[in-house]
Structures are given as structure tokens and as C-alpha cells.
Amino acid sequence: MIKPIPVPVKNPHLDWICFDLDDTLWAVEPVIDRANSRMFDWLASHVPGAAERYSVADWPRLRDGVSERFPATAHSVTALRQTVLDELMAALGHQGEQAAAWSQAAFEAFRIARNEVALFAPVESMLTTLQQAGYRLGVFSNGNADLQQIGIGRYFEVVLNADMVGAAKPEAAAFSALVQACGSEPRRMVYVGDHPHYDVAGANAAGLFSLWFNPEGAAWPAGQQRPSLEVACLSEIAAALVLLQP
């Protein structure tokens, strides 16, 4: 006799489980490194003078310079990268429609590689389990990953990022936008993320429950309010949520 798969238990006090993306659902450093290399390879192959003057090793310097000079758009990783590309074209003496087209094509090379991620093994089963339990799922990311391109967009009813709302975590405006988009109340929501400051502290300050994804077993930073919950594996989330009380 085949045993039925047990239906996961839902915490009746919670409606929405919302997620960070980078380093929560996949490891981001190798993704960005590869995407940056892809972008600079495209520049070297298509833009006169780029190969002789720039390489992927220049990216941190170029990025930090733009971020310092344009603090009003520091929340937007997309705007930052586009500005770097525009300035790079100008520095190489390229202007007008051709320069704009090259900038856009280089960004597209980055974008395609940026969405070539390797999901952590439990991700899809975890999201399916939460949906089966009756939770609604959302996302707020400071990054610019495209969940449709990655292939998991179908799990989420609400997907926001810093570009869309004009604010980045841990700013209150970022979490306020998430709560509003979900049409819920902060204390009926849980925010899941790997970063003690951007994810946990931001959620705590906004009145959401926080769940710290801590696969390395790191010590909690001194002086910060602890998360509502902590898990070492994404597969533990559904069981952990049952423990939360208003």
C-alpha cells in the first residue's frame, strides 16, 4: 500500500513567506563573476579600444567610482552598471547611437549570464511544500535577477526589487513596499534571507518576522536583534514556521 504524502502544516498566524534571492536561493558570487567576465569579453570583442584599456579586473574600481559619485541611485544595481558602461564608452571616445547600442548589448551579455544560476538543491521542493501548506510566496531582492528566466517565477505571486521601488534593503521603504504589494500585515509575514543586516535587521525593523538562512553555522553578530527563526537548510523552513507565535 502506498502511503499518502502528508500535507504540510500551515501556521494559522501567517499568510506570506517572502524571500531574498542571492545567497538565499543560490550562490551569487560565481554567478556575478561569470557574468562580469561575459560582459567584458563582449566589450573586448565588439568595442574598439576596450580590450586594450579595460578588463574584468577593473570592474570593482569602475563600480565603486560610480556609486560614490551618484549616491541617489546607489540602490539600483542596474542603473549603476548602465552608468559604468556609458562612462566607459565615453572614455573610449565613442558617442551617440552606436555607443548607446554597444552599452545596451554589453549589458545584455551580462544579463543573460546573471540569470544562469544553480539553485540550491532544496529550493524547488521547499517552495512547493510551502505552497501546498497554503502559504503565499513573495520576493524582494536588492539585485536584478529575473525569476522567469531562471525558471522559478511560477512559485511567486509578488516579485519586487530595489530598481522597481526605488529603495533597497534594509531601508524601511523596501519592506513597506513589500507589505503593500502583498496586501497583508507585517506580523502575518515572514522574510527569509541570508544577511543579518539587509535581511534580518531590515525585516525586524519593519515589523515582519525574520528567518535567517545560515547554512555555514555562523555566529550571530553581537549587538543586533536576533532573527525570529534560524535554519541551516532551506528544507527546514516549513517545519520552523509552525513555531512562530504572534
Sequence and secondary structure as in RCSB ss.txt:
>XXXX:A:sequence
MIKPIPVPVKNPHLDWICFDLDDTLWAVEPVIDRANSRMFDWLASHVPGAAERYSVADWPRLRDGVSERFPATAH
SVTALRQTVLDELMAALGHQGEQAAAWSQAAFEAFRIARNEVALFAPVESMLTTLQQAGYRLGVFSNGNADLQQI
GIGRYFEVVLNADMVGAAKPEAAAFSALVQACGSEPRRMVYVGDHPHYDVAGANAAGLFSLWFNPEGAAWPAGQQ
RPSLEVACLSEIAAALVLLQP
>XXXX:A:secstr
           TT  EEEE  BTTTB  HHHHHHHHHHHHHHHHHHSTTHHHH  GGGHHHHHHHHHHH GGGTT
 HHHHHHHHHHHHHHHTT  HHHHHHHHHHHHHHHHHHHT   B TTHHHHHHHHHHHT EEEEEESS   HHHH
T GGG SEEEEHHHHT  TTSHHHHHHHHHHHTS GGGEEEEES IIIIIIHHHHHT EEEEE TT     TTS 
  SEEESSGGGHHHHHTT   
